Amino acid sequence: MVKLRKKQKKVLYRIIIAAILTLTFVLAPIDYGEQEKEIKFCLFLIPYLIIGYDILIKAAKGIGHGQAFDENFLMAVATIGAMVLGVTYTGDYEEAVAVMIFYQIGELFQAVAVDMSRTSISKLMEIRPDSAFIENDGELEEVDPDDVEIGTIIVVRPGERIPIDGVVTEGSSSLNTSALTGESIPRDVTEGDEVLSGCINLSGVLKIRTTKEFGESTVSKILDMVENASSRKSKSEAFITKFAKVYTPFVVISALILAIVPASVLLGLGMDPEYQMWIYRALTFLVISCPCALVISIPLGFFAGLGGASRQGVLIKGSNYLEMLSSIETVVFDKTGTLTQGVFEVTDVISNDIPRERLLELAAVAESSSPHPIASSLVRAHGQDIDRTRVTGSEDLPGKGVIATVDGLAVAVGNWRLMEHLGLEIGDIQSIGTTVHVAIDGRYAGSITISDIIKPESAEAMKDLKKAGIKKTVMLTGDADIVAKEVAGRIGLDEFHSQLLPGDKLEYLERIIGESGDGTVAFVGDGINDAPSLVRSDIGITMGSIGSDAAIEASDVVIMDDDPRKVAIAMGVSRKTMRIIRQNIYFTLIVKFLFLGLSAVGLVNMWLAIIADVGVMIVAVLNSSRALSYRHR
């Protein structure tokens, strides 16, 4: 059930009171006598003012501010004119009151629809935590999140939202990330895992070391993006704004011509000019001409589209970007962290004279003190606690690797340059991934292959993009050619370019944009080195969960759960929204101009005029609200 706000309830009560009074005056068997027109005018003036006083005030203010030509002005002129015609010509006033009643019904309906459309985004506003808890002398102290400094340990209990981004230092739990990602499946976290603000802690108590200030945390940035999204208008919204500024004066002038010219011509021909009839038609013309259906439904459609995208875990920073998403023809991807997980794992171990487990163990122990991601991969693959006292000496050779003494053995772990430095031959090793070579006591002992795991959704993402009509998918990566070729083949990319530096990526992107002609090019990335490409592309899309701050700031669209399939979903939301908006524009203009023509020749009275106007607005608003929901096929 729809819950009305206080102001909306007041309008509803006014509608009911005005409708009851009008029906009473119309149906009651009252003998007005010789002063019928004057008495009826006074009676109908009561419901007219009850239902229309705010419209009259707005119209007067608009005239006072030099902005007269809006829907309030049109309604005021049309209904006041109808009331005056009742005294001088028709003797009927119910049409003028009915026009105001139906108009207010349409406005109320539109206000409720806007509130319903706001729900998905206003719910998002609820993810901002009002407080954080820190432990002080064994007791929890509630503080303002803005006062929490980087590096502070905060405590998040079950049922509470994480207020600030950080790393879990103690405890394990499951997190509800649906407010950020749109995904209903909880995410398990434990010590060492990064957590984002806005997520709900479902089970265990977590102690988190903050890594950002509250204003720079994920939840604050999301809300800032949402709050500023409506300020970036699309071409369609800009067109409607300009259209309304030209259209409204045009119909006012047309109504004046309709009221004056035909009557003057008839008078010149010696015929009855029928002034009242032409004025009535002109007033009916004004009622029909009200452009509120377009002015309301188009921005509402974009607002609903932005809300629908946020429900899917996709944040679009403005309706202009929502509109551009519908015209994408080429999508360019970064590899690591975008199409792959960005987490390196040991995928193969080749040993010569010792067991593979022993080779991996010695390499892991030798690298155990290194912060390098490859070292972390070796330690994870070993899977056991490492006693670092086994290492009695270690030398780090930048750009080559590590030489350490492990259990009295000289263990060298690194790339081919390290083996060359030691004077060892390694032969031709073809592997998909990064090859780590191992030498023991001066002899080559084998190699370990470490690969970045492809996201399981990447292949499906490419299929979805092809179904959506994308002409070309491209991958730009700094990895070796053999790795890039393997990834591109497995997920179904049309084209790839490898061994690129950040500057090279931008150069290739420029080339792709040039080849696309007028087609829109999107770039999808996650790292700080992707920021230049995100800015240069027509649409920059960032993987927000693991994306760098620079990449998120530079992008136009943020995918909160790092799922590449959401690129196609964002396009689907955009295309659905644009279809709805085009439907509203065509439907509204066709009906408007049809009824304008019919009113000019006297085939439509004021009753039909207001029903047509309000009816068109209601249909357009309902249609716009469909953009809130999107079902991915």
C-alpha positions in Angstrom: 0.0 0.0 0.0 1.3 3.5 -0.9 2.0 5.7 2.0 1.2 9.4 1.3 3.2 12.2 2.7 1.5 14.9 4.7 1.4 17.3 1.8 0.0 14.6 -0.5 -2.7 13.8 2.1 -3.7 17.4 2.1 -4.1 17.5 -1.7 -6.2 14.3 -1.5 -8.5 15.8 1.1 -8.9 18.9 -1.1 -9.7 16.7 -4.1 -12.4 14.8 -2.2 -14.0 18.0 -0.7 -14.0 19.8 -4.0 -15.5 16.8 -5.8 -18.3 16.3 -3.2 -19.2 20.0 -3.3 -19.2 20.1 -7.1 -21.4 16.9 -7.4 -23.7 18.4 -4.8 -24.2 21.6 -6.7 -24.6 19.8 -10.0 -27.1 17.1 -8.8 -29.0 19.0 -6.1 -32.5 20.2 -7.3 -32.0 23.8 -6.6 -34.1 26.6 -8.0 -31.7 29.5 -8.6 -34.3 31.9 -10.0 -33.4 34.8 -12.2 -29.9 35.2 -10.7 -29.0 31.6 -11.7 -25.6 32.4 -13.3 -24.4 34.7 -10.5 -25.5 32.3 -7.7 -24.0 29.3 -9.4 -20.8 31.2 -9.9 -20.5 32.0 -6.2 -21.3 28.4 -5.3 -18.8 26.8 -7.8 -16.2 29.4 -6.8 -15.9 27.6 -3.4 -14.7 24.2 -4.7 -12.7 26.0 -7.4 -10.7 27.9 -4.9 -10.4 24.9 -2.6 -8.9 22.7 -5.3 -7.1 25.4 -7.3 -5.8 28.1 -5.0 -2.2 26.8 -5.0 -2.2 26.7 -8.9 -3.3 30.3 -9.0 -0.7 31.3 -6.5 2.1 29.5 -8.5 0.9 31.1 -11.7 1.0 34.6 -10.1 4.5 34.0 -8.7 5.6 32.8 -12.1 4.3 36.0 -13.8 5.9 38.1 -11.0 9.3 36.4 -11.6 9.1 36.8 -15.4 8.5 33.0 -15.9 4.9 32.9 -16.8 4.8 30.3 -19.5 4.4 27.0 -17.5 1.6 24.5 -16.8 0.3 26.6 -13.8 -0.2 29.6 -16.1 -2.0 27.5 -18.7 -4.3 26.0 -16.1 -5.0 29.3 -14.4 -5.9 31.1 -17.7 -8.0 28.2 -19.0 -10.0 27.7 -15.8 -10.5 31.5 -15.0 -11.6 32.0 -18.5 -14.0 29.1 -18.2 -15.5 30.6 -15.0 -15.9 34.0 -16.8 -17.5 32.3 -19.8 -19.9 30.7 -17.4 -21.2 34.1 -16.3 -21.3 35.6 -19.8 -22.0 32.7 -22.1 -22.5 29.1 -21.0 -23.9 29.3 -17.5 -21.9 26.2 -16.6 -19.0 26.2 -14.1 -18.5 22.6 -13.4 -16.1 22.2 -16.3 -13.6 24.8 -14.8 -13.8 23.0 -11.4 -13.5 19.6 -13.0 -10.4 20.7 -14.9 -8.7 21.7 -11.6 -9.8 18.5 -9.9 -8.5 16.2 -12.6 -5.3 18.2 -12.9 -4.7 17.9 -9.1 -5.4 14.1 -9.4 -2.8 13.9 -12.1 -0.3 15.9 -10.0 -1.0 13.7 -6.9 -0.5 10.6 -9.0 2.7 11.9 -10.4 4.0 12.8 -6.9 3.3 9.3 -5.6 4.9 7.7 -8.6 8.1 9.9 -8.1 8.1 8.8 -4.4 7.9 5.2 -5.4 10.7 5.6 -7.9 12.8 7.3 -5.3 12.5 4.2 -3.0 15.4 2.3 -4.5 17.8 5.2 -4.1 16.4 6.5 -0.9 16.9 3.0 0.6 20.5 3.3 -0.5 20.8 6.4 1.7 20.0 4.2 4.7 23.4 2.5 4.3 25.3 5.4 5.8 26.0 4.4 9.4 25.4 7.1 12.0 28.1 5.9 14.5 31.1 3.7 15.0 32.2 1.8 18.1 35.8 1.7 19.4 37.0 -0.4 22.4 38.2 1.8 25.3 39.4 0.0 28.5 37.4 -3.1 27.7 34.1 -1.1 27.0 32.6 -0.1 23.7 32.5 3.7 23.1 30.1 5.1 20.5 31.7 7.8 18.3 31.0 9.8 15.2 32.4 8.0 12.2 33.9 11.4 11.0 36.1 11.4 14.1 37.6 8.0 13.5 41.2 8.3 12.2 42.9 5.9 9.8 44.4 3.0 11.6 41.9 3.0 14.4 40.5 -0.4 15.5 36.7 -0.4 15.4 34.3 -3.1 16.6 31.3 -4.2 14.5 28.8 -6.4 16.2 26.2 -8.8 14.5 23.4 -6.8 12.9 25.4 -3.6 12.6 26.7 -1.9 9.4 30.4 -1.5 8.8 30.9 2.3 9.1 34.3 2.7 7.5 36.5 0.7 5.0 39.2 -1.4 6.7 40.9 -4.8 7.2 39.7 -7.5 9.6 42.2 -7.9 12.5 40.2 -10.2 14.6 37.1 -12.4 14.2 35.2 -14.0 11.3 31.7 -13.4 10.0 29.4 -13.3 7.0 28.6 -10.0 5.4 25.4 -8.9 3.6 26.7 -6.9 0.7 23.4 -6.5 -1.2 23.3 -2.7 -0.5 26.5 -2.3 -2.4 26.6 -5.1 -5.0 22.9 -6.1 -5.5 23.9 -9.7 -4.6 22.0 -11.6 -2.0 24.6 -14.2 -1.3 26.6 -13.4 1.9 30.3 -13.0 1.7 32.5 -14.7 4.3 35.4 -12.7 5.8 38.1 -13.5 8.3 41.4 -12.0 9.6 43.3 -10.2 6.9 40.3 -9.7 4.6 39.4 -6.2 3.3 35.8 -5.1 4.2 33.8 -2.2 2.8 31.6 0.3 4.6 27.8 -0.2 4.1 27.9 -4.0 4.5 25.9 -5.6 7.3 27.7 -7.9 9.7 25.5 -11.0 10.0 27.1 -13.2 12.6 30.4 -12.9 14.5 32.0 -9.8 16.2 34.6 -8.2 13.9 37.5 -6.0 14.9 38.5 -3.8 11.9 41.5 -1.6 11.4 40.3 1.4 9.3 42.2 2.1 6.1 40.3 5.2 5.1 38.6 8.2 6.6 34.8 8.1 6.8 34.4 10.7 4.0 36.6 8.6 1.7 35.0 5.3 2.5 33.0 3.3 -0.1 29.6 4.2 1.5 30.3 7.9 1.4 31.5 7.8 -2.2 28.4 5.8 -3.3 26.0 8.3 -1.7 27.9 11.2 -3.2 27.7 9.6 -6.6 23.9 9.0 -6.2 23.2 12.5 -4.9 25.1 14.2 -7.8 23.8 11.9 -10.5 20.7 13.9 -11.2 22.7 17.0 -11.8 24.2 15.6 -15.0 21.4 15.9 -17.5 21.1 13.8 -20.6 20.6 15.1 -24.1 16.9 14.0 -24.0 16.3 15.9 -20.7 18.1 19.0 -22.2 15.9 18.7 -25.3 12.7 18.5 -23.3 13.7 21.6 -21.2 14.4 23.6 -24.4 11.3 22.2 -26.0 9.0 23.3 -23.1 10.5 26.8 -23.2 9.6 27.2 -26.9 6.4 25.0 -26.9 4.5 26.8 -24.1 4.7 30.4 -25.5 3.9 28.9 -28.9 0.6 27.3 -27.7 -0.3 30.5 -25.8 0.1 32.5 -29.0 -1.8 29.9 -30.9 -4.7 30.0 -28.4 -4.8 33.8 -28.8 -4.9 33.5 -32.6 -7.7 30.8 -32.2 -9.7 33.1 -30.0 -9.3 36.3 -32.1 -8.7 35.5 -35.8 -11.7 33.3 -36.8 -14.1 35.6 -35.0 -12.6 38.7 -36.7 -12.8 37.0 -40.1 -16.5 36.1 -39.5 -17.2 39.6 -38.4 -15.5 41.0 -41.5 -17.7 38.7 -43.6 -20.8 40.2 -42.0 -21.5 36.9 -40.1 -22.0 36.3 -36.3 -18.4 36.2 -34.9 -19.5 34.0 -32.0 -16.7 35.3 -29.7 -17.7 33.2 -26.7 -17.4 29.9 -28.8 -13.9 30.7 -30.1 -12.7 31.8 -26.7 -14.1 28.5 -25.2 -12.2 26.6 -27.9 -9.0 28.6 -27.2 -9.3 27.8 -23.5 -9.8 24.1 -24.2 -6.8 24.3 -26.5 -4.7 25.7 -23.5 -5.9 22.9 -21.2 -4.8 20.2 -23.7 -1.5 21.9 -24.5 -0.1 21.6 -21.0 3.3 19.9 -21.4 3.6 18.4 -17.9 3.4 14.8 -19.2 6.8 15.4 -21.1 8.3 17.6 -18.5 7.6 15.1 -15.7 7.9 11.7 -17.3 11.3 12.2 -19.0 13.3 13.1 -15.9 11.3 10.5 -14.0 12.3 7.9 -16.5 16.0 8.6 -16.1 15.6 8.8 -12.3 13.9 5.4 -12.4 16.6 4.0 -14.7 19.3 5.1 -12.3 17.4 3.5 -9.4 17.0 0.3 -11.4 20.7 0.1 -12.2 21.5 0.7 -8.5 19.3 -2.3 -7.6 21.6 -4.4 -9.9 24.7 -3.2 -8.1 25.6 -0.7 -10.9 26.1 2.9 -10.0 25.7 5.3 -12.9 26.9 8.8 -12.1 24.4 10.7 -14.2 21.5 10.4 -16.7 23.9 11.6 -19.5 26.0 8.4 -18.9 22.8 6.3 -18.7 21.8 7.6 -22.1 25.3 7.0 -23.6 25.4 3.4 -22.4 22.6 2.5 -24.8 24.7 3.4 -27.8 27.9 1.4 -26.9 29.4 -0.5 -29.9 32.9 -1.4 -28.7 33.9 -2.5 -25.2 37.6 -2.4 -24.2 38.7 -4.4 -21.1 41.7 -4.3 -18.9 42.7 -7.9 -17.9 44.0 -8.2 -14.3 41.2 -7.6 -11.8 38.6 -7.0 -14.5 38.4 -10.3 -16.5 40.6 -12.2 -14.1 40.5 -12.3 -10.3 43.7 -10.4 -9.8 44.8 -13.2 -7.4 47.8 -15.3 -8.5 47.8 -19.0 -7.7 50.3 -21.8 -8.4 49.0 -23.8 -11.3 51.9 -26.0 -12.1 55.2 -27.4 -10.6 57.9 -29.0 -12.7 60.8 -30.5 -10.8 64.0 -32.3 -11.9 65.5 -34.5 -9.2 63.4 -33.7 -6.1 59.7 -34.2 -5.3 57.4 -31.4 -6.4 56.2 -30.8 -2.8 59.8 -30.4 -1.6 60.5 -27.9 -4.5 57.5 -25.9 -3.6 58.3 -26.0 0.1 61.9 -24.7 -0.3 60.7 -21.9 -2.7 58.0 -20.9 -0.2 60.3 -20.8 2.8 62.9 -18.8 0.8 60.3 -16.2 -0.3 58.4 -16.2 3.1 59.7 -12.8 4.1 59.0 -11.1 0.8 55.9 -8.8 0.4 55.7 -9.5 -3.4 52.4 -11.1 -4.6 54.3 -14.0 -6.2 55.9 -14.8 -2.8 52.4 -14.7 -1.2 51.2 -17.1 -3.9 54.0 -19.6 -3.1 53.3 -19.4 0.6 49.6 -20.0 0.1 50.3 -22.9 -2.3 52.6 -24.5 0.3 49.6 -24.4 2.7 51.5 -24.9 6.0 52.9 -22.7 8.7 56.4 -21.6 7.9 59.2 -21.6 10.5 61.2 -18.6 9.4 64.1 -19.7 11.6 64.9 -22.2 8.9 66.1 -19.2 6.8 69.6 -18.3 8.0 70.5 -15.9 5.3 68.7 -14.0 2.5 69.6 -11.7 -0.4 67.1 -9.8 -2.5 68.2 -9.1 -6.0 65.8 -6.5 -7.5 64.3 -7.4 -10.8 65.6 -11.0 -10.5 64.5 -12.8 -7.3 65.8 -14.0 -3.9 68.8 -16.2 -2.9 68.4 -17.6 0.6 69.9 -20.4 2.8 67.1 -22.8 3.8 67.9 -25.7 6.0 71.6 -25.2 5.1 70.8 -25.4 1.3 71.4 -22.4 -1.0 68.0 -21.8 -2.6 67.6 -19.3 -5.5 64.0 -18.4 -6.5 63.3 -15.9 -9.3 63.0 -15.2 -13.0 65.2 -16.2 -15.9 67.4 -13.3 -15.2 68.3 -14.8 -11.8 69.2 -18.1 -13.5 71.3 -16.3 -16.0 73.0 -14.4 -13.2 73.9 -17.8 -11.6 75.1 -19.1 -15.0 72.4 -21.8 -15.2 70.6 -22.9 -18.3 66.8 -23.4 -18.1 65.9 -24.4 -21.6 62.7 -23.4 -23.4 59.7 -23.5 -21.0 56.3 -22.7 -22.5 53.8 -22.0 -19.7 50.6 -20.0 -19.4 51.4 -17.6 -16.6 54.4 -16.3 -14.7 57.3 -18.8 -14.4 59.3 -18.9 -11.2 62.6 -20.8 -11.5 64.3 -22.6 -8.6 67.9 -23.5 -8.2 69.3 -25.5 -5.2 73.0 -25.5 -4.3 73.9 -24.1 -7.7 71.9 -26.6 -9.7 68.7 -25.9 -11.6 65.9 -27.8 -9.8 62.7 -26.9 -11.6 60.1 -24.3 -12.2 56.7 -23.2 -10.7 54.0 -21.6 -12.8 51.8 -18.9 -11.2 48.7 -17.7 -13.1 46.0 -15.2 -12.6 42.7 -17.0 -12.4 40.0 -16.1 -15.0 36.8 -15.0 -13.4 34.1 -17.6 -14.0 31.7 -14.9 -15.2 34.0 -13.5 -17.9 33.1 -15.9 -20.7 29.4 -15.4 -20.0 29.9 -11.7 -20.0 31.3 -11.7 -23.5 28.3 -13.8 -24.7 25.9 -11.3 -23.1 27.7 -8.4 -24.8 27.4 -10.1 -28.2 23.7 -10.7 -27.5 23.3 -7.0 -26.6 24.7 -6.1 -30.1 28.3 -5.1 -29.2 30.3 -5.2 -32.4 33.8 -5.7 -30.9 35.3 -6.7 -27.6 39.0 -5.9 -27.0 41.5 -6.7 -24.2 44.5 -4.5 -23.3 47.0 -6.0 -20.9 50.6 -5.7 -19.8 51.0 -9.5 -19.6 53.0 -11.6 -22.0 51.5 -12.5 -25.4 51.1 -16.2 -24.6 49.1 -15.3 -21.4 46.9 -12.8 -23.2 46.2 -15.2 -26.1 45.1 -17.9 -23.6 42.8 -15.6 -21.7 41.3 -14.0 -24.9 40.7 -17.5 -26.4 39.1 -18.9 -23.3 36.6 -16.1 -22.7 35.8 -15.3 -26.4 37.3 -11.9 -27.0 37.4 -10.5 -30.5 40.9 -8.9 -30.2 43.7 -8.5 -27.7 46.9 -6.5 -27.3 49.6 -7.6 -24.9 52.8 -6.4 -23.2 51.5 -2.9 -22.9 52.6 -0.2 -20.4 49.9 2.2 -19.1 50.8 4.8 -21.8 50.6 2.1 -24.4 47.0 1.2 -23.3 45.9 4.8 -23.8 47.6 4.8 -27.3 45.8 1.7 -28.3 42.5 3.0 -26.9 42.9 6.2 -29.0 43.4 4.0 -32.0 40.2 1.9 -31.3 38.2 5.1 -30.7 39.4 6.4 -34.1 38.5 3.2 -35.8 35.0 3.2 -34.3 33.9 6.4 -36.1 30.8 7.7 -34.4 30.3 4.5 -32.3 30.5 4.8 -28.5 33.5 3.1 -26.9 33.5 1.9 -23.3 36.6 1.1 -21.3 36.3 -1.3 -18.3 39.2 -1.3 -15.8 40.0 -1.4 -12.1 43.6 -0.2 -11.4 45.1 3.2 -10.9 47.0 2.7 -14.2 43.5 2.5 -15.9 42.5 6.0 -14.9 43.8 7.8 -18.1 41.9 5.3 -20.3 38.7 5.5 -18.2 38.8 9.3 -18.7 39.5 9.2 -22.4 36.9 6.6 -23.3 33.3 7.7 -24.1 32.1 5.7 -21.1 34.5 4.6 -18.3 33.4 1.6 -16.2 35.2 0.6 -13.0 35.2 -2.6 -11.0 34.3 -0.8 -7.7 35.0 -3.5 -5.1 38.7 -3.9 -5.8 39.1 -0.8 -8.0 41.5 1.9 -6.9 40.2 5.3 -5.7 41.6 7.0 -8.8 39.9 4.6 -11.1 36.5 5.0 -9.3 36.8 8.8 -9.4 37.8 8.8 -13.1 34.9 6.5 -14.2 31.3 7.2 -15.2 29.9 3.8 -14.1 30.9 1.8 -11.0 30.2 -2.0 -10.8 30.1 -2.8 -7.1 30.7 -6.5 -7.1 33.4 -6.7 -9.9 31.2 -9.0 -12.0 32.0 -8.3 -15.7 28.5 -9.5 -16.7 27.1 -6.2 -15.1 28.5 -4.3 -18.1 25.8 -6.0 -20.3 23.2 -5.5 -17.5 24.1 -1.7 -17.3 23.6 -1.5 -21.1 20.3 -3.4 -20.8 19.0 -1.0 -18.1 20.1 1.9 -20.3 18.4 0.6 -23.4 15.2 -0.2 -21.6 15.1 3.3 -20.1 15.7 4.9 -23.5 12.9 2.8 -25.1 10.5 3.9 -22.4 11.5 7.6 -22.8 11.1 7.5 -26.6 7.7 5.8 -26.1 6.7 8.6 -23.8 7.8 11.3 -26.2 6.1 9.9 -29.2 2.9 8.9 -27.4 2.6 12.3 -25.7 3.2 14.4 -28.8 0.9 12.3 -31.0 -2.0 12.5 -28.5 -1.3 16.2 -27.7 -1.3 17.4 -31.3 -4.3 15.2 -32.2 -6.4 16.7 -29.4 -5.1 20.2 -30.2 -6.4 19.9 -33.7 -9.7 18.4 -32.6 -10.2 21.2 -30.0 -9.5 23.9 -32.6 -12.4 22.7 -34.8 -14.7 22.2 -31.8 -14.8 18.4 -31.6 -13.3 18.3 -28.1 -14.8 20.1 -25.1 -13.0 21.0 -21.8 -14.0 17.7 -20.1 -12.3 15.6 -22.8 -9.4 18.0 -22.8 -8.5 17.5 -19.2 -9.2 13.8 -19.3 -6.8 13.6 -22.3 -4.2 15.7 -20.5 -4.3 13.9 -17.2 -4.6 10.6 -18.9 -1.5 11.1 -21.0 0.4 12.2 -17.9 -0.6 9.2 -15.9 0.2 6.7 -18.7 3.6 8.4 -19.2 4.4 8.4 -15.5 3.4 4.7 -15.1 5.5 3.8 -18.2 8.5 5.7 -16.8 8.2 3.7 -13.5 8.9 0.5 -15.4 12.5 1.5 -15.7 12.9 0.7 -12.0 12.9 -3.0 -12.7 15.1 -4.9 -15.1 15.3 -8.6 -15.7 18.5 -9.9 -17.2 17.9 -12.7 -19.7 
